[in-house]
Structures are given as structure tokens and as C-alpha cells.
């Protein structure tokens, strides 16, 4: 049977949740025994998300093969078993970069290079390549942006052509739209959806399924009205109602028969859905046995999407421990300015310091780590969080004057964190860091080994600076153990403090490998330690 294709578009406004929607559909298809791939086509001109500001774009999600991608790809991996690679995120920048290189080589034999067919053909080629990479039953593709955006037009034209090329029996169009409730009038309005579908039809795409994002369930007559004006079967008008947790979406879609409709329309052979795992997750989220307070001390907290995967991984740790995690967002600059750290940090059962770049807010992170170390509060440091933990320990335990990272102070007398050797000659910013999955040897008898229960692990990286190995002996003598190290024993990957309930920091990004169905072992154990601390405090 040929690979089937599902294209998901969005209309009316941005941030309706296309990433969650397509990930949830993927989860449903996997529950029916189908093999899937997921891809995102982004209309921005950047080659990738690597150099984009977290305040504007949110986190950069990194794949095993080192691609810096849009945060929506994190949803795909969290909800499904699809493997994200460099082929999974296509931007306008990548498309035009590739076409211009071909034109300069003379590949087009002197022809005029145009959006149609050259740009659209390049897009279609990349869609097929991502599906072929794993030989899947269903390839799922999200189109970034909103219908009506000029930037999205080449992608929309490409997927219109795709339906013609592959045959409509092999292609399904799903459109996510908004059905707002106007409180003052006490009415649900369908006109935005009608206009959005009309815009899509003007491009030549007839949606097969409408996912209607709405605050509350709407009546059958509203669905009938949308069906009539949008030329979509009434049973294919799916209500995407706001839910307490995004992990309820797969079961909510299944309850409306979305997976049955997709399988029927694409002529797929699939087994009966097994939703027990997702039902168990929802049950644990709705009926926790305890509550724990965890603080994320960062400098991008105004936009929580900058820490999207970390936030979700903490929730996964809560699911694994059957507890509700209350996340407290703490501005590291406020920690730095506040003399009484207890006032800001005293109510927390666990403290996590995430990654980031630049000197702003770094001293606040160091103060928060010192508080966690001295007050015996479970602490988890990630990437820059590990580097800040090393700096704090060097200053306050080893008494190394002005210890720092060369990222923040190029002339520090004690560079306990320094630039990776291979980074010293790098000039370009995009795609040049240590990126992707690397092996790490884990030392037995440590908290890290207790969590992983494995001697060698593979985790994803995104950094330029590292622990300075010249200081290794001094750190270990004073109680900070290098519990994870690269196979060549050069790069420190995990550090922890022996005489502490749970103090562990990693150079990599474990949050990228956590799922609601399988919490990352470090997040699981961090939440477990925080929960234990909560009970002790009570």
C-alpha cells in the first residue's frame, strides 16, 4: 500500500495548536497500529530556528542528528514514536537556499527559475524524502503560519499540487480553525471558520476534516451550519474544545471518531485503537495523589515557550510519580536583586535552572543554585544550569576567586567553564554549536546511574562551552563528582554533589527525550526527590 499523506493547515488566528493537533492525530494512528512520520513546513526565511530569539520564537528543539528545529517538533516526539531528523523541518530559507545553489551550478540549464514549478517542486521533493526516510504508512505534514499569509502561499500551492499528483485517495487535508464564543452575545460564531475555509478553497484546497478550536462544546446545529457552508461532512466537524491538559486531546479526538474518519477516508487497514496508555495519563493528571512545588529559575520566563520541553518534562515527572507539579516561574534577575533569597525561593520543593545564552541573569542563577545547595533543596541544572552550578561550587566551596565562564568573563583568572576546542575557530552562529546526540559514560554508584540504570547513554546537546578539565581533581576532592563523561574522558557531561539529597546537573538537554508515556529518568527522579522534600517540610 502506498504511503498516505495528511496535511494540517491553520486559519483565522495563530497559536490555535496545530502542533498539538497533528501530534494527537499521530498518537491516534499509532494506537491503531500504523507507522507514521511527522514534518513541519515553516514559512519564515531563516534557514532554521537556531539563531532566532527565544522571546519571539520560543525554544529551539534539537533532533538526534543535530538539526535545530521549531518547538512544534517537540510535540511530535512527545506524543508519538516518530523520529525527528533534519528532514522533519523545512523552512522557506532552506528551500530558497537549495534552489539558488542549484541555479548557480547550472542545474536548471539556463531556464528562468520561478516559484512554480521550481519552488513547489523542491517542497514536494522534501515532503516525499521525509516520508521515505522510514517507509511509513502515513506521513503527516503541518503547514506553519495561517491561511492568508503571503509567506505560506508556496507551501499551500505545493500541497494542492500534491493532492493532484498522488491522487485524492492518498491525500487528506485537515484544517484547524477557530469557532469563538462571544460572551456578550452568548453565541458561538461560525463566520471566521467560513471565511478561513473560503480562503483555502480559493487556493484550490478543499478540507476533508475541520478541527474547530472552541472554548466550549457547541450544539449539533452549529456543526450542521459549518458543514453546509464549508462543504465538509458533518461527522468530520471535530470539536477541539479547550482542555485542562494538552494530553487529553488524543482521547478527546478519539471519542469523536476522528481516527475512524481518517482511516476510512484514506482507505487504511488498521486494528482497533488501544487508548489505555493515554487514558491512564489523563487519569493520573486529573487525580494526583500529592502536590509538589518546583521553581524554574530562568531569564526568558515572560515567554514560557522558551522552556517548553522542560515544562512538559517536569509534568511527565509528575505523571510518573502520580503527583501534581505546580511550576513556579522565577526571574533570575529578580533573584540576583533580592537580598532575602528565602523570600523568592523558600517555598519551593525543588529548583531547576535551565539553559540559555549570554551574561544577563547569570548571577541570579548562581545565587539560586547556592541557595539550593546550602539549604539541601533538590536541584537540577541543564546545559547553562550545569555551568552555573560549576561556577557556584568553584566560588563558594573551592574558594576560587572570580571563577567564571569565559563566555561571561574572557579574562577570568579561574575559567572553570571554557569554550569547546572545536568551537574556537567558528565564525558563523547558525548550526555551528555542538549539536545532536552524543554518548556519555555513567559512573556506577551515583544518582545519575541510579536514574538511568545504564553504563552508556545517548543525549542531545546544544552548547559551545564546557567544564574545564584542568579543575577536575579539585572539584572531586571537595565533593562534586563527575558522574557522566564522554567516552574519550575529555568532556564532563554530568556533575552531582555527594552530600546532598539530590543535586545533579547535566551539559546536555534531557528534556528533548521525555514523553508523557515515558518520563525521562532524570526528571522522574528529580520530581521524586522534590516530592520527598515537600513531605519533609510538612
C-alpha positions as CSV (number, residue, x, y, z in Angstrom):
1,X,0.0,0.0,0.0
2,X,1.4,3.4,-0.9
3,X,2.2,6.0,1.8
4,X,-0.8,8.2,2.6
5,X,-0.4,11.9,3.4
6,X,-2.2,14.1,5.8
7,X,-1.7,17.9,5.6
8,X,-2.7,20.1,8.5
9,X,-3.3,23.8,8.0
10,X,-4.5,26.6,10.3
11,X,-6.8,29.5,9.9
12,X,-8.3,32.7,11.5
13,X,-5.5,33.3,14.0
14,X,-2.2,31.8,15.0
15,X,-1.5,29.8,18.2
16,X,-4.5,27.6,17.8
17,X,-2.4,24.5,18.4
18,X,-1.7,22.8,15.1
19,X,1.4,21.2,16.6
20,X,-0.7,19.6,19.4
21,X,-3.4,18.7,16.9
22,X,-1.2,16.9,14.4
23,X,0.8,15.2,17.3
24,X,-2.5,13.9,18.7
25,X,-3.7,12.6,15.4
26,X,-0.3,10.8,15.1
27,X,-0.9,9.3,18.6
28,X,-4.3,8.0,17.5
29,X,-2.9,6.4,14.3
30,X,-0.1,4.7,16.3
31,X,-2.7,3.5,18.7
32,X,-4.3,1.8,15.6
33,X,-1.0,0.1,14.8
34,X,0.1,2.4,12.0
35,X,3.6,3.7,11.4
36,X,3.9,7.5,10.9
37,X,6.3,10.3,10.2
38,X,5.7,14.0,11.1
39,X,7.1,17.0,9.3
40,X,6.7,20.8,9.6
41,X,6.9,23.3,6.8
42,X,7.7,26.7,8.2
43,X,7.2,29.8,6.0
44,X,10.0,32.0,7.6
45,X,13.1,32.9,5.6
46,X,15.6,31.7,8.3
47,X,17.4,28.5,7.3
48,X,16.5,27.1,10.7
49,X,15.4,28.1,14.2
50,X,18.9,28.1,15.6
51,X,19.6,31.8,15.6
52,X,16.1,33.0,16.5
53,X,15.3,34.9,19.7
54,X,13.6,32.8,22.3
55,X,11.3,35.8,23.2
56,X,10.0,35.7,19.6
57,X,10.1,32.1,18.7
58,X,10.3,30.0,21.9
59,X,12.7,27.1,22.4
60,X,14.9,25.6,19.7
61,X,14.2,21.8,19.6
62,X,17.2,19.7,18.7
63,X,17.0,16.3,17.0
64,X,19.3,13.3,17.4
65,X,21.1,14.2,14.1
66,X,21.7,17.8,15.3
67,X,19.0,19.7,13.5
68,X,17.8,22.9,15.2
69,X,14.1,23.0,14.7
70,X,10.8,24.6,15.6
71,X,9.4,23.8,19.0
72,X,6.3,22.1,17.4
73,X,8.6,19.2,16.5
74,X,8.9,18.5,20.3
75,X,5.2,17.8,20.4
76,X,5.6,15.3,17.6
77,X,8.2,13.3,19.5
78,X,6.5,13.6,22.9
79,X,3.2,12.2,21.6
80,X,4.4,9.6,19.0
81,X,7.3,7.3,18.2
82,X,8.1,9.3,15.1
83,X,11.8,10.1,14.8
84,X,12.6,13.7,14.2
85,X,15.5,14.4,11.8
86,X,16.9,17.3,9.7
87,X,14.3,16.3,7.1
88,X,11.5,16.9,9.5
89,X,11.6,20.7,9.5
90,X,11.6,22.6,6.2
91,X,11.8,26.4,6.0
92,X,11.4,28.8,3.2
93,X,15.1,29.7,3.8
94,X,16.1,26.1,3.2
95,X,14.1,25.9,0.1
96,X,15.4,29.1,-1.5
97,X,19.0,28.3,-0.4
98,X,18.8,24.9,-2.1
99,X,17.3,26.4,-5.3
100,X,19.8,29.2,-5.6
101,X,22.7,26.7,-5.2
102,X,21.2,24.6,-8.0
103,X,20.8,27.7,-10.2
104,X,24.4,28.7,-9.6
105,X,25.6,25.2,-10.6
106,X,23.6,25.4,-13.8
107,X,21.2,22.6,-12.8
108,X,18.2,24.4,-14.4
109,X,20.1,24.7,-17.8
110,X,19.5,28.4,-18.2
111,X,15.8,28.3,-17.5
112,X,14.1,31.1,-15.7
113,X,13.8,30.0,-12.0
114,X,10.2,30.5,-10.7
115,X,8.1,29.8,-7.7
116,X,6.0,27.4,-9.9
117,X,7.4,24.9,-10.7
118,X,10.8,25.2,-9.1
119,X,10.0,26.2,-5.5
120,X,6.9,24.0,-5.3
121,X,8.8,21.0,-6.8
122,X,11.5,21.5,-4.2
123,X,8.9,21.5,-1.4
124,X,7.2,18.3,-2.8
125,X,10.6,16.6,-3.1
126,X,11.3,17.3,0.6
127,X,7.8,16.0,1.7
128,X,8.5,12.7,-0.1
129,X,12.0,12.4,1.3
130,X,10.8,12.7,4.9
131,X,8.2,10.0,4.3
132,X,10.6,7.7,2.5
133,X,13.2,8.0,5.3
134,X,11.3,5.5,7.4
135,X,8.9,3.9,4.9
136,X,5.8,4.9,6.8
137,X,2.1,4.1,6.4
138,X,1.1,7.8,7.0
139,X,3.2,10.9,6.5
140,X,1.8,13.9,8.4
141,X,2.8,17.4,7.4
142,X,2.0,20.6,9.3
143,X,2.0,23.9,7.4
144,X,3.2,26.7,9.6
145,X,1.5,30.1,9.7
146,X,-2.1,31.0,9.0
147,X,-4.2,30.8,5.8
148,X,-4.0,34.2,4.2
149,X,-0.3,34.8,5.0
150,X,1.7,35.7,1.9
151,X,4.7,33.7,3.2
152,X,2.7,30.4,3.2
153,X,1.4,30.6,-0.4
154,X,4.2,28.5,-2.0
155,X,3.7,25.7,0.6
156,X,-0.1,25.7,0.1
157,X,0.3,25.6,-3.7
158,X,2.7,22.7,-3.3
159,X,0.3,20.7,-1.1
160,X,-2.5,21.5,-3.6
161,X,-0.4,20.0,-6.4
162,X,0.5,17.1,-4.1
163,X,-3.2,16.0,-3.9
164,X,-3.4,16.1,-7.7
165,X,-0.1,14.3,-8.2
166,X,-0.7,11.5,-5.6
167,X,-4.4,11.1,-6.1
168,X,-7.1,12.3,-3.6
169,X,-7.4,8.8,-2.2
170,X,-3.9,9.1,-0.9
171,X,-4.1,12.7,0.5
172,X,-6.2,14.2,3.3
173,X,-6.5,17.8,4.2
174,X,-7.2,18.8,7.8
175,X,-7.9,22.4,8.6
176,X,-7.7,23.8,12.2
177,X,-9.9,26.8,12.7
178,X,-11.5,29.0,15.4
179,X,-15.1,28.9,16.4
180,X,-15.2,31.7,19.0
181,X,-17.8,32.2,21.7
182,X,-18.9,35.8,22.1
183,X,-19.8,36.1,25.8
184,X,-21.6,39.5,25.4
185,X,-23.9,37.9,22.9
186,X,-24.0,34.5,24.4
187,X,-23.4,33.0,21.0
188,X,-20.9,30.8,19.1
189,X,-19.8,32.4,15.8
190,X,-19.1,30.3,12.7
191,X,-18.2,33.2,10.3
192,X,-14.4,33.1,11.0
193,X,-14.4,29.4,10.0
194,X,-16.4,30.1,6.9
195,X,-14.0,32.8,5.8
196,X,-11.0,30.7,6.5
197,X,-12.3,27.7,4.5
198,X,-13.3,30.1,1.7
199,X,-9.7,31.4,1.6
200,X,-8.4,27.8,1.5
201,X,-10.9,27.0,-1.4
202,X,-9.6,30.0,-3.3
203,X,-6.2,28.4,-3.3
204,X,-7.7,25.1,-4.6
205,X,-7.7,23.1,-1.4
206,X,-11.0,21.5,-0.1
207,X,-10.6,20.4,3.5
208,X,-11.7,16.9,4.3
209,X,-11.8,17.5,8.1
210,X,-12.3,20.6,10.2
211,X,-10.9,20.8,13.7
212,X,-12.8,23.6,15.4
213,X,-11.0,25.1,18.3
214,X,-13.5,26.4,20.8
215,X,-13.8,27.3,24.4
216,X,-16.9,25.2,24.9
217,X,-18.9,22.5,23.2
218,X,-21.2,23.8,20.5
219,X,-24.6,22.3,19.6
220,X,-25.3,20.0,16.7
221,X,-27.0,22.8,14.7
222,X,-23.7,24.7,14.7
223,X,-21.9,21.7,13.3
224,X,-24.6,21.4,10.6
225,X,-24.2,25.1,9.7
226,X,-20.4,24.8,9.4
227,X,-20.8,21.6,7.3
228,X,-23.2,23.3,4.9
229,X,-21.2,26.5,4.3
230,X,-17.8,24.8,4.3
231,X,-18.8,21.7,2.2
232,X,-17.4,19.3,4.8
233,X,-19.2,16.2,6.1
234,X,-21.0,16.9,9.4
235,X,-19.3,13.9,11.1
236,X,-15.9,15.4,10.0
237,X,-16.6,18.6,12.0
238,X,-14.5,17.8,15.1
239,X,-14.7,20.0,18.2
240,X,-11.3,20.8,19.6
241,X,-12.5,22.1,22.9
242,X,-10.2,23.7,25.5
243,X,-9.0,21.1,28.0
244,X,-7.1,21.2,31.3
245,X,-4.1,19.4,29.9
246,X,-2.9,19.0,26.3
247,X,-2.5,15.3,26.9
248,X,-6.3,15.0,27.0
249,X,-6.5,15.9,23.3
250,X,-5.9,12.4,21.8
251,X,-8.6,10.8,23.9
252,X,-11.0,13.8,23.1
253,X,-10.4,13.3,19.4
254,X,-10.8,9.5,19.6
255,X,-14.1,10.0,21.4
256,X,-15.4,11.9,18.4
257,X,-14.3,9.2,16.0
258,X,-11.5,11.2,14.3
259,X,-9.3,8.2,13.8
260,X,-12.1,6.2,12.2
261,X,-12.8,9.0,9.8
262,X,-9.2,9.3,8.8
263,X,-8.7,5.6,8.3
264,X,-11.9,5.4,6.2
265,X,-11.1,8.4,4.0
266,X,-7.6,7.1,3.3
267,X,-8.6,3.5,2.8
268,X,-6.2,2.3,5.5
269,X,-6.2,-1.1,7.2
270,X,-5.8,-0.7,10.9
271,X,-6.5,-2.5,14.1
272,X,-8.8,-1.3,16.9
273,X,-7.5,1.6,18.9
274,X,-5.7,0.9,22.2
275,X,-6.1,4.0,24.2
276,X,-5.3,2.6,27.6
277,X,-2.0,4.3,27.9
278,X,-3.4,7.7,27.1
279,X,-6.4,7.2,29.4
280,X,-4.0,6.3,32.2
281,X,-2.1,9.5,31.7
282,X,-5.3,11.6,31.8
283,X,-6.4,9.7,34.9
284,X,-3.1,10.5,36.7
285,X,-3.3,14.1,35.7
286,X,-6.8,14.5,37.0
287,X,-6.4,12.5,40.2
288,X,-2.9,13.2,41.6
289,X,-2.0,11.7,45.0
290,X,0.2,14.6,46.0
291,X,1.4,18.1,45.0
292,X,4.9,19.4,44.7
293,X,6.2,23.0,44.0
294,X,9.1,23.3,41.5
295,X,10.7,26.5,40.5
296,X,12.3,27.2,37.1
297,X,14.8,30.0,37.5
298,X,15.4,31.5,34.1
299,X,15.7,34.7,32.2
300,X,13.1,34.1,29.4
301,X,10.2,33.4,31.8
302,X,8.0,36.1,30.2
303,X,7.5,33.6,27.3
304,X,7.2,30.1,28.7
305,X,7.5,28.5,25.3
306,X,11.3,29.3,25.6
307,X,11.3,26.4,28.1
308,X,8.5,24.3,26.5
309,X,10.2,20.9,26.6
310,X,11.4,21.5,30.2
311,X,8.0,22.4,31.3
312,X,6.5,19.3,29.7
313,X,9.3,17.0,31.0
314,X,8.5,18.2,34.6
315,X,4.9,17.4,34.0
316,X,6.0,13.9,32.8
317,X,8.0,13.5,36.0
318,X,4.8,14.3,37.9
319,X,2.8,11.7,35.9
320,X,5.5,9.1,36.7
321,X,5.2,10.0,40.5
322,X,1.4,10.4,40.4
323,X,1.7,13.9,41.7
324,X,0.6,17.3,40.5
325,X,3.6,19.6,39.8
326,X,3.0,23.3,40.4
327,X,5.6,25.1,38.3
328,X,6.7,28.5,39.6
329,X,8.5,30.8,37.1
330,X,11.3,32.7,38.8
331,X,13.1,35.6,37.1
332,X,16.8,35.1,37.7
333,X,17.4,38.8,37.6
334,X,14.9,39.2,40.5
335,X,16.8,36.6,42.4
336,X,20.0,38.5,41.9
337,X,18.5,41.8,43.1
338,X,16.7,40.3,46.1
339,X,18.8,40.2,49.4
340,X,16.5,37.7,51.1
341,X,16.6,34.7,48.8
342,X,14.2,32.8,51.0
343,X,11.5,35.2,50.1
344,X,11.7,34.1,46.5
345,X,12.9,30.5,46.8
346,X,11.9,29.4,50.3
347,X,8.5,27.9,49.3
348,X,10.0,25.7,46.6
349,X,10.4,21.9,47.0
350,X,12.8,21.7,44.0
351,X,14.8,24.2,41.9
352,X,15.6,23.8,38.2
353,X,18.0,26.1,36.3
354,X,17.6,25.7,32.5
355,X,19.8,26.6,29.6
356,X,20.3,29.9,27.9
357,X,22.9,32.2,26.4
358,X,24.6,35.5,27.5
359,X,25.5,37.1,30.8
360,X,22.2,38.6,31.6
361,X,20.6,37.0,34.6
362,X,23.5,34.6,35.2
363,X,24.4,35.8,38.7
364,X,20.8,35.3,39.8
365,X,21.0,31.7,38.6
366,X,24.2,31.2,40.6
367,X,22.6,32.6,43.7
368,X,19.6,30.3,43.3
369,X,22.0,27.3,42.9
370,X,23.9,28.3,46.0
371,X,20.6,28.5,47.9
372,X,19.6,25.0,46.7
373,X,23.0,23.6,47.6
374,X,23.2,25.1,51.1
375,X,19.5,24.5,52.0
376,X,19.6,20.9,50.8
377,X,16.8,21.6,48.2
378,X,16.7,19.1,45.3
379,X,18.4,20.8,42.3
380,X,18.5,20.1,38.6
381,X,20.8,22.0,36.2
382,X,20.5,21.8,32.5
383,X,23.2,23.0,30.0
384,X,23.9,26.6,31.2
385,X,22.4,25.4,34.5
386,X,25.2,22.9,34.9
387,X,27.8,25.5,34.0
388,X,26.3,27.9,36.6
389,X,26.4,25.1,39.2
390,X,30.1,24.6,38.5
391,X,30.8,28.3,38.8
392,X,28.9,28.5,42.1
393,X,30.8,25.5,43.5
394,X,34.1,26.9,42.4
395,X,33.4,30.3,44.0
396,X,31.8,29.2,47.3
397,X,33.3,25.8,48.0
398,X,36.7,25.8,46.3
399,X,37.1,29.5,47.1
400,X,38.5,30.2,43.6
401,X,38.4,34.0,43.3
402,X,36.3,35.3,40.4
403,X,35.7,31.9,39.0
404,X,33.6,32.2,35.9
405,X,32.9,31.0,32.3
406,X,34.9,32.6,29.5
407,X,31.5,33.3,27.9
408,X,30.8,35.9,30.6
409,X,34.4,37.0,31.5
410,X,37.0,36.4,28.9
411,X,39.8,37.3,31.4
412,X,38.7,35.4,34.5
413,X,41.6,34.1,36.5
414,X,39.7,30.8,37.0
415,X,38.0,29.7,33.8
416,X,36.2,26.7,35.3
417,X,33.9,26.8,32.1
418,X,35.7,27.4,28.8
419,X,34.9,27.2,25.1
420,X,35.0,23.8,23.4
421,X,38.2,23.3,21.5
422,X,36.4,22.8,18.2
423,X,34.4,26.0,18.7
424,X,37.4,28.4,18.9
425,X,37.7,28.9,15.1
426,X,34.0,29.0,14.4
427,X,32.7,32.3,12.9
428,X,29.1,31.6,11.9
429,X,26.4,31.4,14.6
430,X,23.8,29.1,12.8
431,X,24.2,25.4,13.1
432,X,27.8,25.5,14.5
433,X,27.4,24.5,18.1
434,X,27.9,21.0,19.5
435,X,24.6,19.7,18.3
436,X,22.7,16.4,18.4
437,X,23.1,13.1,20.3
438,X,26.4,12.0,21.8
439,X,27.3,9.1,24.1
440,X,28.1,9.5,27.7
441,X,29.6,7.0,30.2
442,X,27.7,7.0,33.5
443,X,29.6,6.2,36.7
444,X,28.2,3.5,39.0
445,X,27.1,4.3,42.5
446,X,25.9,7.8,41.5
447,X,22.5,9.4,41.4
448,X,22.8,9.5,37.6
449,X,23.4,5.8,37.4
450,X,20.6,5.2,39.8
451,X,18.3,7.1,37.4
452,X,19.4,5.6,34.1
453,X,20.5,2.1,35.3
454,X,22.8,2.1,32.3
455,X,26.5,2.5,31.8
456,X,26.3,4.3,28.5
457,X,23.6,6.7,27.5
458,X,22.9,9.0,24.5
459,X,21.6,12.5,25.0
460,X,21.2,15.6,22.8
461,X,23.4,18.7,23.1
462,X,23.4,22.3,22.1
463,X,26.3,24.3,23.5
464,X,29.7,25.9,22.9
465,X,31.2,25.9,26.3
466,X,32.3,23.0,28.6
467,X,33.6,22.2,32.1
468,X,37.4,22.9,32.2
469,X,39.0,19.5,32.8
470,X,42.1,21.2,34.4
471,X,39.9,21.7,37.6
472,X,38.5,18.1,37.7
473,X,40.6,16.9,40.7
474,X,39.9,19.9,42.8
475,X,36.1,19.6,42.3
476,X,36.1,15.9,43.1
477,X,38.2,16.3,46.2
478,X,35.7,18.8,47.6
479,X,32.6,16.6,46.8
480,X,31.4,17.4,43.3
481,X,31.5,14.2,41.3
482,X,31.8,14.0,37.6
483,X,29.2,11.2,37.3
484,X,28.9,11.3,33.5
485,X,31.8,11.8,31.0
486,X,32.3,11.5,27.3
487,X,33.8,8.1,26.1
488,X,37.2,9.8,25.4
489,X,37.0,11.1,29.0
490,X,37.5,14.7,28.0
491,X,34.1,16.3,28.3
492,X,32.2,16.4,31.6
493,X,28.5,15.6,30.9
494,X,27.0,15.1,34.4
495,X,28.0,16.5,37.8
496,X,26.5,15.9,41.2
497,X,27.2,16.5,44.8
498,X,27.5,13.5,47.1
499,X,26.4,15.1,50.4
500,X,23.1,16.4,49.2
501,X,19.7,14.8,48.9
502,X,19.6,15.3,45.1
503,X,21.9,17.8,43.4
504,X,22.6,16.9,39.8
505,X,23.4,18.9,36.6
506,X,23.9,17.9,33.0
507,X,25.5,19.5,30.0
508,X,23.0,18.0,27.6
509,X,19.2,18.5,27.2
510,X,17.4,15.5,28.6
511,X,14.0,17.3,28.2
512,X,14.1,16.5,24.5
513,X,13.7,12.8,25.1
514,X,10.9,12.9,27.7
515,X,7.4,11.7,26.9
516,X,4.1,11.6,28.9
517,X,4.1,7.8,28.4
518,X,7.8,7.5,29.5
519,X,9.2,10.3,31.7
520,X,12.9,10.9,31.3
521,X,14.6,9.2,34.2
522,X,16.3,12.3,35.5
523,X,13.1,14.3,35.5
524,X,11.3,11.4,37.1
525,X,13.9,11.2,39.9
526,X,14.1,15.0,40.3
527,X,10.4,15.2,40.9
528,X,10.6,12.2,43.2
529,X,13.3,13.9,45.3
530,X,11.3,17.2,45.3
531,X,8.2,15.3,46.5
532,X,10.2,13.7,49.3
533,X,11.5,17.2,50.3
534,X,7.9,18.5,50.2
535,X,6.8,15.8,52.7
536,X,9.8,16.5,55.0
537,X,9.0,20.2,55.0
538,X,5.4,19.5,56.0
